[in-house]
């Protein structure tokens, strides 16, 4: 019973580490050029869909950065 509890706790800790890494990578994407420039956002006439598309792209990029390297 103790082993199952330890496995559940370790799985939870692993998920927290993954989400912290995603959050850090997502923040890094938003703070890089040209995304951090306000004129970049104002240059688009449809800001709603543009912001959603940009978030999806940054989230995908952050997720791919967190993947382990593929075996040879």
CHARMM-style PDB file with segment names, atoms N, HN, CA, C and O in Angstrom:
ATOM      1  N   UNK     1       0.820  -1.197   0.000  1.00  0.00      PROA
ATOM      2  CA  UNK     1       0.000   0.000   0.000  1.00  0.00      PROA
ATOM      3  C   UNK     1       0.863   1.261   0.000  1.00  0.00      PROA
ATOM      4  O   UNK     1       0.518   2.266  -0.621  1.00  0.00      PROA
ATOM      5  N   UNK     2       1.985   1.189   0.704  1.00  0.00      PROA
ATOM      6  HN  UNK     2       2.266   0.373   1.209  1.00  0.00      PROA
ATOM      7  CA  UNK     2       2.873   2.348   0.757  1.00  0.00      PROA
ATOM      8  C   UNK     2       3.480   2.603  -0.619  1.00  0.00      PROA
ATOM      9  O   UNK     2       3.666   3.759  -1.000  1.00  0.00      PROA
ATOM     10  N   UNK     3       3.787   1.568  -1.358  1.00  0.00      PROA
ATOM     11  HN  UNK     3       3.636   0.629  -1.049  1.00  0.00      PROA
ATOM     12  CA  UNK     3       4.380   1.723  -2.679  1.00  0.00      PROA
ATOM     13  C   UNK     3       3.436   2.422  -3.653  1.00  0.00      PROA
ATOM     14  O   UNK     3       3.865   3.256  -4.449  1.00  0.00      PROA
ATOM     15  N   UNK     4       2.137   2.076  -3.586  1.00  0.00      PROA
ATOM     16  HN  UNK     4       1.788   1.398  -2.939  1.00  0.00      PROA
ATOM     17  CA  UNK     4       1.167   2.710  -4.472  1.00  0.00      PROA
ATOM     18  C   UNK     4       1.036   4.194  -4.146  1.00  0.00      PROA
ATOM     19  O   UNK     4       0.918   5.026  -5.045  1.00  0.00      PROA
ATOM     20  N   UNK     5       1.059   4.517  -2.866  1.00  0.00      PROA
ATOM     21  HN  UNK     5       1.155   3.841  -2.136  1.00  0.00      PROA
ATOM     22  CA  UNK     5       0.951   5.924  -2.473  1.00  0.00      PROA
ATOM     23  C   UNK     5       2.184   6.708  -2.947  1.00  0.00      PROA
ATOM     24  O   UNK     5       2.057   7.837  -3.422  1.00  0.00      PROA
ATOM     25  N   UNK     6       3.348   6.122  -2.822  1.00  0.00      PROA
ATOM     26  HN  UNK     6       3.451   5.205  -2.436  1.00  0.00      PROA
ATOM     27  CA  UNK     6       4.574   6.783  -3.263  1.00  0.00      PROA
ATOM     28  C   UNK     6       4.556   7.006  -4.769  1.00  0.00      PROA
ATOM     29  O   UNK     6       5.017   8.042  -5.249  1.00  0.00      PROA
ATOM     30  N   UNK     7       4.021   6.028  -5.527  1.00  0.00      PROA
ATOM     31  HN  UNK     7       3.647   5.186  -5.138  1.00  0.00      PROA
ATOM     32  CA  UNK     7       3.932   6.184  -6.983  1.00  0.00      PROA
ATOM     33  C   UNK     7       2.977   7.307  -7.356  1.00  0.00      PROA
ATOM     34  O   UNK     7       3.263   8.090  -8.262  1.00  0.00      PROA
ATOM     35  N   UNK     8       1.833   7.393  -6.657  1.00  0.00      PROA
ATOM     36  HN  UNK     8       1.601   6.757  -5.921  1.00  0.00      PROA
ATOM     37  CA  UNK     8       0.881   8.476  -6.936  1.00  0.00      PROA
ATOM     38  C   UNK     8       1.501   9.830  -6.649  1.00  0.00      PROA
ATOM     39  O   UNK     8       1.325  10.774  -7.419  1.00  0.00      PROA
ATOM     40  N   UNK     9       2.224   9.928  -5.546  1.00  0.00      PROA
ATOM     41  HN  UNK     9       2.367   9.161  -4.921  1.00  0.00      PROA
ATOM     42  CA  UNK     9       2.847  11.198  -5.190  1.00  0.00      PROA
ATOM     43  C   UNK     9       3.938  11.577  -6.190  1.00  0.00      PROA
ATOM     44  O   UNK     9       4.079  12.745  -6.551  1.00  0.00      PROA
ATOM     45  N   UNK    10       4.703  10.590  -6.630  1.00  0.00      PROA
ATOM     46  HN  UNK    10       4.588   9.641  -6.337  1.00  0.00      PROA
ATOM     47  CA  UNK    10       5.772  10.902  -7.582  1.00  0.00      PROA
ATOM     48  C   UNK    10       5.190  11.292  -8.936  1.00  0.00      PROA
ATOM     49  O   UNK    10       5.756  12.139  -9.627  1.00  0.00      PROA
ATOM     50  N   UNK    11       4.068  10.686  -9.327  1.00  0.00      PROA
ATOM     51  HN  UNK    11       3.609   9.998  -8.766  1.00  0.00      PROA
ATOM     52  CA  UNK    11       3.433  11.067 -10.589  1.00  0.00      PROA
ATOM     53  C   UNK    11       2.937  12.500 -10.511  1.00  0.00      PROA
ATOM     54  O   UNK    11       3.080  13.258 -11.470  1.00  0.00      PROA
ATOM     55  N   UNK    12       2.365  12.873  -9.397  1.00  0.00      PROA
ATOM     56  HN  UNK    12       2.248  12.257  -8.618  1.00  0.00      PROA
ATOM     57  CA  UNK    12       1.887  14.241  -9.225  1.00  0.00      PROA
ATOM     58  C   UNK    12       3.019  15.237  -9.284  1.00  0.00      PROA
ATOM     59  O   UNK    12       2.877  16.304  -9.881  1.00  0.00      PROA
ATOM     60  N   UNK    13       4.143  14.907  -8.671  1.00  0.00      PROA
ATOM     61  HN  UNK    13       4.259  14.040  -8.186  1.00  0.00      PROA
ATOM     62  CA  UNK    13       5.299  15.805  -8.706  1.00  0.00      PROA
ATOM     63  C   UNK    13       5.828  15.934 -10.123  1.00  0.00      PROA
ATOM     64  O   UNK    13       6.253  17.017 -10.526  1.00  0.00      PROA
ATOM     65  N   UNK    14       5.811  14.863 -10.876  1.00  0.00      PROA
ATOM     66  HN  UNK    14       5.466  13.984 -10.549  1.00  0.00      PROA
ATOM     67  CA  UNK    14       6.271  14.910 -12.254  1.00  0.00      PROA
ATOM     68  C   UNK    14       5.401  15.816 -13.106  1.00  0.00      PROA
ATOM     69  O   UNK    14       5.900  16.541 -13.965  1.00  0.00      PROA
ATOM     70  N   UNK    15       4.094  15.771 -12.864  1.00  0.00      PROA
ATOM     71  HN  UNK    15       3.688  15.181 -12.165  1.00  0.00      PROA
ATOM     72  CA  UNK    15       3.201  16.642 -13.618  1.00  0.00      PROA
ATOM     73  C   UNK    15       3.448  18.101 -13.284  1.00  0.00      PROA
ATOM     74  O   UNK    15       3.389  18.958 -14.166  1.00  0.00      PROA
ATOM     75  N   UNK    16       3.724  18.392 -12.030  1.00  0.00      PROA
ATOM     76  HN  UNK    16       3.773  17.696 -11.314  1.00  0.00      PROA
ATOM     77  CA  UNK    16       4.002  19.774 -11.661  1.00  0.00      PROA
ATOM     78  C   UNK    16       5.267  20.277 -12.342  1.00  0.00      PROA
ATOM     79  O   UNK    16       5.329  21.426 -12.779  1.00  0.00      PROA
ATOM     80  N   UNK    17       6.260  19.424 -12.428  1.00  0.00      PROA
ATOM     81  HN  UNK    17       6.210  18.491 -12.073  1.00  0.00      PROA
ATOM     82  CA  UNK    17       7.508  19.821 -13.082  1.00  0.00      PROA
ATOM     83  C   UNK    17       7.256  20.077 -14.565  1.00  0.00      PROA
ATOM     84  O   UNK    17       7.790  21.033 -15.126  1.00  0.00      PROA
ATOM     85  N   UNK    18       6.452  19.236 -15.201  1.00  0.00      PROA
ATOM     86  HN  UNK    18       6.019  18.459 -14.745  1.00  0.00      PROA
ATOM     87  CA  UNK    18       6.152  19.422 -16.620  1.00  0.00      PROA
ATOM     88  C   UNK    18       5.420  20.737 -16.831  1.00  0.00      PROA
ATOM     89  O   UNK    18       5.760  21.486 -17.746  1.00  0.00      PROA
ATOM     90  N   UNK    19       4.420  21.035 -16.004  1.00  0.00      PROA
ATOM     91  HN  UNK    19       4.144  20.426 -15.260  1.00  0.00      PROA
ATOM     92  CA  UNK    19       3.659  22.270 -16.184  1.00  0.00      PROA
ATOM     93  C   UNK    19       4.502  23.494 -15.870  1.00  0.00      PROA
ATOM     94  O   UNK    19       4.336  24.533 -16.509  1.00  0.00      PROA
ATOM     95  N   UNK    20       5.402  23.393 -14.900  1.00  0.00      PROA
ATOM     96  HN  UNK    20       5.537  22.549 -14.381  1.00  0.00      PROA
ATOM     97  CA  UNK    20       6.288  24.518 -14.619  1.00  0.00      PROA
ATOM     98  C   UNK    20       7.203  24.783 -15.816  1.00  0.00      PROA
ATOM     99  O   UNK    20       7.463  25.937 -16.157  1.00  0.00      PROA
ATOM    100  N   UNK    21       7.681  23.737 -16.441  1.00  0.00      PROA
ATOM    101  HN  UNK    21       7.470  22.799 -16.164  1.00  0.00      PROA
ATOM    102  CA  UNK    21       8.517  23.896 -17.618  1.00  0.00      PROA
ATOM    103  C   UNK    21       7.741  24.490 -18.787  1.00  0.00      PROA
ATOM    104  O   UNK    21       8.264  25.324 -19.526  1.00  0.00      PROA
ATOM    105  N   UNK    22       6.487  24.057 -18.954  1.00  0.00      PROA
ATOM    106  HN  UNK    22       6.062  23.380 -18.353  1.00  0.00      PROA
ATOM    107  CA  UNK    22       5.651  24.620 -20.011  1.00  0.00      PROA
ATOM    108  C   UNK    22       5.400  26.097 -19.764  1.00  0.00      PROA
ATOM    109  O   UNK    22       5.454  26.912 -20.685  1.00  0.00      PROA
ATOM    110  N   UNK    23       5.128  26.431 -18.521  1.00  0.00      PROA
ATOM    111  HN  UNK    23       5.084  25.770 -17.772  1.00  0.00      PROA
ATOM    112  CA  UNK    23       4.870  27.830 -18.185  1.00  0.00      PROA
ATOM    113  C   UNK    23       6.097  28.688 -18.458  1.00  0.00      PROA
ATOM    114  O   UNK    23       5.980  29.793 -18.988  1.00  0.00      PROA
ATOM    115  N   UNK    24       7.260  28.189 -18.102  1.00  0.00      PROA
ATOM    116  HN  UNK    24       7.355  27.292 -17.672  1.00  0.00      PROA
ATOM    117  CA  UNK    24       8.496  28.943 -18.332  1.00  0.00      PROA
ATOM    118  C   UNK    24       8.783  29.088 -19.827  1.00  0.00      PROA
ATOM    119  O   UNK    24       9.188  30.161 -20.274  1.00  0.00      PROA
ATOM    120  N   UNK    25       8.577  28.026 -20.602  1.00  0.00      PROA
ATOM    121  HN  UNK    25       8.248  27.154 -20.238  1.00  0.00      PROA
ATOM    122  CA  UNK    25       8.803  28.099 -22.043  1.00  0.00      PROA
ATOM    123  C   UNK    25       7.780  29.009 -22.722  1.00  0.00      PROA
ATOM    124  O   UNK    25       8.109  29.731 -23.664  1.00  0.00      PROA
ATOM    125  N   UNK    26       6.537  28.969 -22.238  1.00  0.00      PROA
ATOM    126  HN  UNK    26       6.269  28.383 -21.474  1.00  0.00      PROA
ATOM    127  CA  UNK    26       5.506  29.838 -22.793  1.00  0.00      PROA
ATOM    128  C   UNK    26       5.828  31.298 -22.511  1.00  0.00      PROA
ATOM    129  O   UNK    26       5.668  32.154 -23.382  1.00  0.00      PROA
ATOM    130  N   UNK    27       6.274  31.577 -21.315  1.00  0.00      PROA
ATOM    131  HN  UNK    27       6.404  30.882 -20.608  1.00  0.00      PROA
ATOM    132  CA  UNK    27       6.671  32.943 -20.964  1.00  0.00      PROA
ATOM    133  C   UNK    27       7.865  33.388 -21.801  1.00  0.00      PROA
ATOM    134  O   UNK    27       7.923  34.537 -22.240  1.00  0.00      PROA
ATOM    135  N   UNK    28       8.805  32.493 -22.022  1.00  0.00      PROA
ATOM    136  HN  UNK    28       8.758  31.559 -21.665  1.00  0.00      PROA
ATOM    137  CA  UNK    28       9.955  32.818 -22.859  1.00  0.00      PROA
ATOM    138  C   UNK    28       9.554  33.142 -24.295  1.00  0.00      PROA
ATOM    139  O   UNK    28      10.141  34.019 -24.929  1.00  0.00      PROA
ATOM    140  N   UNK    29       8.548  32.426 -24.801  1.00  0.00      PROA
ATOM    141  HN  UNK    29       8.072  31.714 -24.286  1.00  0.00      PROA
ATOM    142  CA  UNK    29       8.070  32.710 -26.159  1.00  0.00      PROA
ATOM    143  C   UNK    29       7.414  34.076 -26.235  1.00  0.00      PROA
ATOM    144  O   UNK    29       7.608  34.815 -27.201  1.00  0.00      PROA
ATOM    145  N   UNK    30       6.634  34.411 -25.213  1.00  0.00      PROA
ATOM    146  HN  UNK    30       6.476  33.811 -24.428  1.00  0.00      PROA
ATOM    147  CA  UNK    30       5.951  35.707 -25.213  1.00  0.00      PROA
ATOM    148  C   UNK    30       6.917  36.870 -24.998  1.00  0.00      PROA
ATOM    149  O   UNK    30       6.617  37.993 -25.404  1.00  0.00      PROA
ATOM    150  N   UNK    31       8.050  36.632 -24.380  1.00  0.00      PROA
ATOM    151  HN  UNK    31       8.294  35.719 -24.051  1.00  0.00      PROA
ATOM    152  CA  UNK    31       8.998  37.707 -24.123  1.00  0.00      PROA
ATOM    153  C   UNK    31      10.044  37.867 -25.226  1.00  0.00      PROA
ATOM    154  O   UNK    31      10.908  38.739 -25.135  1.00  0.00      PROA
ATOM    155  N   UNK    32       9.974  37.041 -26.258  1.00  0.00      PROA
ATOM    156  HN  UNK    32       9.272  36.333 -26.332  1.00  0.00      PROA
ATOM    157  CA  UNK    32      10.956  37.130 -27.337  1.00  0.00      PROA
ATOM    158  C   UNK    32      10.428  38.044 -28.460  1.00  0.00      PROA
ATOM    159  O   UNK    32       9.238  38.350 -28.529  1.00  0.00      PROA
ATOM    160  N   UNK    33      11.352  38.463 -29.329  1.00  0.00      PROA
ATOM    161  HN  UNK    33      12.319  38.214 -29.273  1.00  0.00      PROA
ATOM    162  CA  UNK    33      10.968  39.297 -30.475  1.00  0.00      PROA
ATOM    163  C   UNK    33      10.306  38.440 -31.524  1.00  0.00      PROA
ATOM    164  O   UNK    33      10.694  37.277 -31.638  1.00  0.00      PROA
ATOM    165  N   UNK    34       9.381  38.880 -32.272  1.00  0.00      PROA
ATOM    166  HN  UNK    34       9.065  39.824 -32.180  1.00  0.00      PROA
ATOM    167  CA  UNK    34       8.685  40.161 -32.282  1.00  0.00      PROA
ATOM    168  C   UNK    34       7.445  40.165 -31.398  1.00  0.00      PROA
ATOM    169  O   UNK    34       6.692  41.140 -31.394  1.00  0.00      PROA
ATOM    170  N   UNK    35       7.225  39.091 -30.653  1.00  0.00      PROA
ATOM    171  HN  UNK    35       7.836  38.300 -30.657  1.00  0.00      PROA
ATOM    172  CA  UNK    35       5.988  38.953 -29.878  1.00  0.00      PROA
ATOM    173  C   UNK    35       5.893  39.994 -28.766  1.00  0.00      PROA
ATOM    174  O   UNK    35       4.791  40.431 -28.435  1.00  0.00      PROA
ATOM    175  N   UNK    36       7.007  40.398 -28.186  1.00  0.00      PROA
ATOM    176  HN  UNK    36       7.903  40.043 -28.455  1.00  0.00      PROA
ATOM    177  CA  UNK    36       6.957  41.331 -27.061  1.00  0.00      PROA
ATOM    178  C   UNK    36       6.741  42.779 -27.495  1.00  0.00      PROA
ATOM    179  O   UNK    36       6.617  43.655 -26.639  1.00  0.00      PROA
ATOM    180  N   UNK    37       6.692  43.053 -28.782  1.00  0.00      PROA
ATOM    181  HN  UNK    37       6.792  42.341 -29.477  1.00  0.00      PROA
ATOM    182  CA  UNK    37       6.475  44.407 -29.292  1.00  0.00      PROA
ATOM    183  C   UNK    37       4.968  44.653 -29.439  1.00  0.00      PROA
ATOM    184  O   UNK    37       4.281  43.873 -30.099  1.00  0.00      PROA
ATOM    185  N   UNK    38       4.452  45.720 -28.837  1.00  0.00      PROA
ATOM    186  HN  UNK    38       5.010  46.354 -28.301  1.00  0.00      PROA
ATOM    187  CA  UNK    38       3.016  46.009 -28.885  1.00  0.00      PROA
ATOM    188  C   UNK    38       2.544  46.343 -30.293  1.00  0.00      PROA
ATOM    189  O   UNK    38       1.390  46.071 -30.626  1.00  0.00      PROA
ATOM    190  N   UNK    39       3.391  46.918 -31.122  1.00  0.00      PROA
ATOM    191  HN  UNK    39       4.328  47.139 -30.852  1.00  0.00      PROA
ATOM    192  CA  UNK    39       2.981  47.211 -32.502  1.00  0.00      PROA
ATOM    193  C   UNK    39       2.756  45.923 -33.296  1.00  0.00      PROA
ATOM    194  O   UNK    39       2.049  45.926 -34.304  1.00  0.00      PROA
ATOM    195  N   UNK    40       3.351  44.836 -32.844  1.00  0.00      PROA
ATOM    196  HN  UNK    40       3.925  44.833 -32.025  1.00  0.00      PROA
ATOM    197  CA  UNK    40       3.131  43.533 -33.474  1.00  0.00      PROA
ATOM    198  C   UNK    40       1.669  43.122 -33.316  1.00  0.00      PROA
ATOM    199  O   UNK    40       1.063  42.606 -34.255  1.00  0.00      PROA
ATOM    200  N   UNK    41       1.101  43.352 -32.125  1.00  0.00      PROA
ATOM    201  HN  UNK    41       1.594  43.771 -31.363  1.00  0.00      PROA
ATOM    202  CA  UNK    41      -0.304  43.023 -31.877  1.00  0.00      PROA
ATOM    203  C   UNK    41      -1.244  44.006 -32.559  1.00  0.00      PROA
ATOM    204  O   UNK    41      -2.277  43.604 -33.094  1.00  0.00      PROA
ATOM    205  N   UNK    42      -0.899  45.288 -32.546  1.00  0.00      PROA
ATOM    206  HN  UNK    42      -0.060  45.614 -32.112  1.00  0.00      PROA
ATOM    207  CA  UNK    42      -1.771  46.311 -33.104  1.00  0.00      PROA
ATOM    208  C   UNK    42      -1.759  46.319 -34.623  1.00  0.00      PROA
ATOM    209  O   UNK    42      -2.638  46.928 -35.233  1.00  0.00      PROA
ATOM    210  N   UNK    43      -0.804  45.671 -35.248  1.00  0.00      PROA
ATOM    211  HN  UNK    43      -0.090  45.176 -34.753  1.00  0.00      PROA
ATOM    212  CA  UNK    43      -0.712  45.637 -36.696  1.00  0.00      PROA
ATOM    213  C   UNK    43      -1.751  44.741 -37.351  1.00  0.00      PROA
ATOM    214  O   UNK    43      -1.951  44.822 -38.563  1.00  0.00      PROA
ATOM    215  N   UNK    44      -2.408  43.898 -36.587  1.00  0.00      PROA
ATOM    216  HN  UNK    44      -2.246  43.832 -35.603  1.00  0.00      PROA
ATOM    217  CA  UNK    44      -3.409  42.983 -37.133  1.00  0.00      PROA
ATOM    218  C   UNK    44      -4.805  43.570 -36.925  1.00  0.00      PROA
ATOM    219  O   UNK    44      -5.121  44.065 -35.842  1.00  0.00      PROA
ATOM    220  N   UNK    45      -5.632  43.513 -37.959  1.00  0.00      PROA
ATOM    221  HN  UNK    45      -5.376  43.111 -38.838  1.00  0.00      PROA
ATOM    222  CA  UNK    45      -6.976  44.073 -37.846  1.00  0.00      PROA
ATOM    223  C   UNK    45      -7.912  43.164 -37.058  1.00  0.00      PROA
ATOM    224  O   UNK    45      -8.875  43.648 -36.464  1.00  0.00      PROA
ATOM    225  N   UNK    46      -7.655  41.863 -37.039  1.00  0.00      PROA
ATOM    226  HN  UNK    46      -6.873  41.469 -37.522  1.00  0.00      PROA
ATOM    227  CA  UNK    46      -8.492  40.913 -36.283  1.00  0.00      PROA
ATOM    228  C   UNK    46      -7.702  40.418 -35.080  1.00  0.00      PROA
ATOM    229  O   UNK    46      -7.111  39.339 -35.114  1.00  0.00      PROA
ATOM    230  N   UNK    47      -7.697  41.213 -34.019  1.00  0.00      PROA
ATOM    231  HN  UNK    47      -8.177  42.089 -33.991  1.00  0.00      PROA
ATOM    232  CA  UNK    47      -6.829  40.918 -32.877  1.00  0.00      PROA
ATOM    233  C   UNK    47      -7.282  39.691 -32.085  1.00  0.00      PROA
ATOM    234  O   UNK    47      -6.439  38.980 -31.538  1.00  0.00      PROA
ATOM    235  N   UNK    48      -8.579  39.424 -32.007  1.00  0.00      PROA
ATOM    236  HN  UNK    48      -9.264  40.001 -32.451  1.00  0.00      PROA
ATOM    237  CA  UNK    48      -9.069  38.266 -31.241  1.00  0.00      PROA
ATOM    238  C   UNK    48      -8.547  36.938 -31.769  1.00  0.00      PROA
ATOM    239  O   UNK    48      -7.879  36.203 -31.042  1.00  0.00      PROA
ATOM    240  N   UNK    49      -8.847  36.618 -33.037  1.00  0.00      PROA
ATOM    241  HN  UNK    49      -9.390  37.214 -33.628  1.00  0.00      PROA
ATOM    242  CA  UNK    49      -8.331  35.358 -33.590  1.00  0.00      PROA
ATOM    243  C   UNK    49      -6.804  35.321 -33.644  1.00  0.00      PROA
ATOM    244  O   UNK    49      -6.198  34.261 -33.487  1.00  0.00      PROA
ATOM    245  N   UNK    50      -6.185  36.486 -33.869  1.00  0.00      PROA
ATOM    246  HN  UNK    50      -6.678  37.347 -33.997  1.00  0.00      PROA
ATOM    247  CA  UNK    50      -4.726  36.530 -33.941  1.00  0.00      PROA
ATOM    248  C   UNK    50      -4.100  36.146 -32.598  1.00  0.00      PROA
ATOM    249  O   UNK    50      -3.130  35.389 -32.561  1.00  0.00      PROA
ATOM    250  N   UNK    51      -4.649  36.662 -31.502  1.00  0.00      PROA
ATOM    251  HN  UNK    51      -5.438  37.277 -31.532  1.00  0.00      PROA
ATOM    252  CA  UNK    51      -4.112  36.341 -30.176  1.00  0.00      PROA
ATOM    253  C   UNK    51      -4.319  34.865 -29.844  1.00  0.00      PROA
ATOM    254  O   UNK    51      -3.447  34.240 -29.239  1.00  0.00      PROA
ATOM    255  N   UNK    52      -5.457  34.305 -30.231  1.00  0.00      PROA
ATOM    256  HN  UNK    52      -6.165  34.813 -30.722  1.00  0.00      PROA
ATOM    257  CA  UNK    52      -5.702  32.880 -30.000  1.00  0.00      PROA
ATOM    258  C   UNK    52      -4.744  32.013 -30.808  1.00  0.00      PROA
ATOM    259  O   UNK    52      -4.221  31.017 -30.308  1.00  0.00      PROA
ATOM    260  N   UNK    53      -4.520  32.397 -32.048  1.00  0.00      PROA
ATOM    261  HN  UNK    53      -4.945  33.206 -32.454  1.00  0.00      PROA
ATOM    262  CA  UNK    53      -3.588  31.662 -32.905  1.00  0.00      PROA
ATOM    263  C   UNK    53      -2.168  31.749 -32.370  1.00  0.00      PROA
ATOM    264  O   UNK    53      -1.434  30.760 -32.376  1.00  0.00      PROA
ATOM    265  N   UNK    54      -1.781  32.936 -31.906  1.00  0.00      PROA
ATOM    266  HN  UNK    54      -2.377  33.739 -31.901  1.00  0.00      PROA
ATOM    267  CA  UNK    54      -0.442  33.123 -31.340  1.00  0.00      PROA
ATOM    268  C   UNK    54      -0.262  32.301 -30.067  1.00  0.00      PROA
ATOM    269  O   UNK    54       0.797  31.708 -29.858  1.00  0.00      PROA
ATOM    270  N   UNK    55      -1.299  32.259 -29.205  1.00  0.00      PROA
ATOM    271  HN  UNK    55      -2.159  32.740 -29.375  1.00  0.00      PROA
ATOM    272  CA  UNK    55      -1.213  31.438 -28.001  1.00  0.00      PROA
ATOM    273  C   UNK    55      -1.058  29.967 -28.366  1.00  0.00      PROA
ATOM    274  O   UNK    55      -0.238  29.268 -27.771  1.00  0.00      PROA
ATOM    275  N   UNK    56      -1.831  29.491 -29.331  1.00  0.00      PROA
ATOM    276  HN  UNK    56      -2.498  30.059 -29.814  1.00  0.00      PROA
ATOM    277  CA  UNK    56      -1.717  28.095 -29.760  1.00  0.00      PROA
ATOM    278  C   UNK    56      -0.336  27.766 -30.292  1.00  0.00      PROA
ATOM    279  O   UNK    56       0.214  26.705 -29.998  1.00  0.00      PROA
ATOM    280  N   UNK    57       0.218  28.664 -31.066  1.00  0.00      PROA
ATOM    281  HN  UNK    57      -0.228  29.526 -31.305  1.00  0.00      PROA
ATOM    282  CA  UNK    57       1.560  28.457 -31.610  1.00  0.00      PROA
ATOM    283  C   UNK    57       2.606  28.446 -30.499  1.00  0.00      PROA
ATOM    284  O   UNK    57       3.490  27.590 -30.490  1.00  0.00      PROA
ATOM    285  N   UNK    58       2.513  29.393 -29.560  1.00  0.00      PROA
ATOM    286  HN  UNK    58       1.794  30.089 -29.567  1.00  0.00      PROA
ATOM    287  CA  UNK    58       3.479  29.450 -28.449  1.00  0.00      PROA
ATOM    288  C   UNK    58       3.338  28.240 -27.532  1.00  0.00      PROA
ATOM    289  O   UNK    58       4.337  27.707 -27.048  1.00  0.00      PROA
ATOM    290  N   UNK    59       2.085  27.797 -27.287  1.00  0.00      PROA
ATOM    291  HN  UNK    59       1.273  28.230 -27.679  1.00  0.00      PROA
ATOM    292  CA  UNK    59       1.869  26.623 -26.445  1.00  0.00      PROA
ATOM    293  C   UNK    59       2.439  25.379 -27.108  1.00  0.00      PROA
ATOM    294  O   UNK    59       3.075  24.564 -26.439  1.00  0.00      PROA
ATOM    295  N   UNK    60       2.226  25.216 -28.403  1.00  0.00      PROA
ATOM    296  HN  UNK    60       1.709  25.878 -28.947  1.00  0.00      PROA
ATOM    297  CA  UNK    60       2.776  24.072 -29.125  1.00  0.00      PROA
ATOM    298  C   UNK    60       4.297  24.090 -29.078  1.00  0.00      PROA
ATOM    299  O   UNK    60       4.925  23.051 -28.872  1.00  0.00      PROA
ATOM    300  N   UNK    61       4.889  25.259 -29.266  1.00  0.00      PROA
ATOM    301  HN  UNK    61       4.379  26.103 -29.433  1.00  0.00      PROA
ATOM    302  CA  UNK    61       6.337  25.390 -29.216  1.00  0.00      PROA
ATOM    303  C   UNK    61       6.865  25.019 -27.833  1.00  0.00      PROA
ATOM    304  O   UNK    61       7.872  24.320 -27.725  1.00  0.00      PROA
ATOM    305  N   UNK    62       6.194  25.480 -26.770  1.00  0.00      PROA
ATOM    306  HN  UNK    62       5.376  26.048 -26.858  1.00  0.00      PROA
ATOM    307  CA  UNK    62       6.616  25.164 -25.410  1.00  0.00      PROA
ATOM    308  C   UNK    62       6.487  23.666 -25.131  1.00  0.00      PROA
ATOM    309  O   UNK    62       7.338  23.078 -24.464  1.00  0.00      PROA
ATOM    310  N   UNK    63       5.417  23.054 -25.648  1.00  0.00      PROA
ATOM    311  HN  UNK    63       4.726  23.531 -26.190  1.00  0.00      PROA
ATOM    312  CA  UNK    63       5.207  21.624 -25.442  1.00  0.00      PROA
ATOM    313  C   UNK    63       6.278  20.807 -26.149  1.00  0.00      PROA
ATOM    314  O   UNK    63       6.789  19.840 -25.586  1.00  0.00      PROA
ATOM    315  N   UNK    64       6.620  21.178 -27.361  1.00  0.00      PROA
ATOM    316  HN  UNK    64       6.205  21.964 -27.819  1.00  0.00      PROA
ATOM    317  CA  UNK    64       7.640  20.452 -28.118  1.00  0.00      PROA
ATOM    318  C   UNK    64       9.011  20.606 -27.457  1.00  0.00      PROA
ATOM    319  O   UNK    64       9.817  19.675 -27.476  1.00  0.00      PROA
ATOM    320  N   UNK    65       9.276  21.771 -26.877  1.00  0.00      PROA
ATOM    321  HN  UNK    65       8.622  22.527 -26.862  1.00  0.00      PROA
ATOM    322  CA  UNK    65      10.546  21.961 -26.183  1.00  0.00      PROA
ATOM    323  C   UNK    65      10.654  21.057 -24.957  1.00  0.00      PROA
ATOM    324  O   UNK    65      11.762  20.679 -24.575  1.00  0.00      PROA
ATOM    325  N   UNK    66       9.530  20.703 -24.333  1.00  0.00      PROA
ATOM    326  HN  UNK    66       8.631  21.010 -24.643  1.00  0.00      PROA
ATOM    327  CA  UNK    66       9.539  19.872 -23.139  1.00  0.00      PROA
ATOM    328  C   UNK    66       9.635  18.378 -23.443  1.00  0.00      PROA
ATOM    329  O   UNK    66       9.876  17.585 -22.532  1.00  0.00      PROA
ATOM    330  N   UNK    67       9.452  17.979 -24.688  1.00  0.00      PROA
ATOM    331  HN  UNK    67       9.256  18.623 -25.428  1.00  0.00      PROA
ATOM    332  CA  UNK    67       9.510  16.549 -25.031  1.00  0.00      PROA
ATOM    333  C   UNK    67      10.939  16.034 -24.866  1.00  0.00      PROA
ATOM    334  O   UNK    67      11.902  16.748 -25.147  1.00  0.00      PROA
ATOM    335  N   UNK    68      11.065  14.799 -24.410  1.00  0.00      PROA
ATOM    336  HN  UNK    68      10.283  14.219 -24.181  1.00  0.00      PROA
ATOM    337  CA  UNK    68      12.406  14.216 -24.328  1.00  0.00      PROA
ATOM    338  C   UNK    68      12.954  13.949 -25.728  1.00  0.00      PROA
ATOM    339  O   UNK    68      12.179  13.761 -26.667  1.00  0.00      PROA
ATOM    340  N   UNK    69      14.269  13.930 -25.879  1.00  0.00      PROA
ATOM    341  HN  UNK    69      14.898  14.082 -25.116  1.00  0.00      PROA
ATOM    342  CA  UNK    69      14.834  13.668 -27.205  1.00  0.00      PROA
ATOM    343  C   UNK    69      14.496  12.259 -27.678  1.00  0.00      PROA
ATOM    344  O   UNK    69      14.392  11.329 -26.878  1.00  0.00      PROA
ATOM    345  N   UNK    70      14.330  12.119 -28.975  1.00  0.00      PROA
ATOM    346  HN  UNK    70      14.414  12.874 -29.625  1.00  0.00      PROA
ATOM    347  CA  UNK    70      13.998  10.813 -29.552  1.00  0.00      PROA
ATOM    348  C   UNK    70      15.213   9.900 -29.507  1.00  0.00      PROA
ATOM    349  O   UNK    70      16.343  10.353 -29.691  1.00  0.00      PROA
ATOM    350  N   UNK    71      14.983   8.625 -29.263  1.00  0.00      PROA
ATOM    351  HN  UNK    71      14.065   8.258 -29.114  1.00  0.00      PROA
ATOM    352  CA  UNK    71      16.121   7.688 -29.264  1.00  0.00      PROA
ATOM    353  C   UNK    71      16.706   7.527 -30.664  1.00  0.00      PROA
ATOM    354  O   UNK    71      15.998   7.686 -31.659  1.00  0.00      PROA
ATOM    355  N   UNK    72      17.982   7.215 -30.741  1.00  0.00      PROA
ATOM    356  HN  UNK    72      18.557   7.085 -29.933  1.00  0.00      PROA
ATOM    357  CA  UNK    72      18.617   7.062 -32.084  1.00  0.00      PROA
ATOM    358  C   UNK    72      18.132   5.868 -32.852  1.00  0.00      PROA
ATOM    359  OT1 UNK    72      18.580   5.632 -33.974  1.00  0.00      PROA
TER     360      UNK     72
END
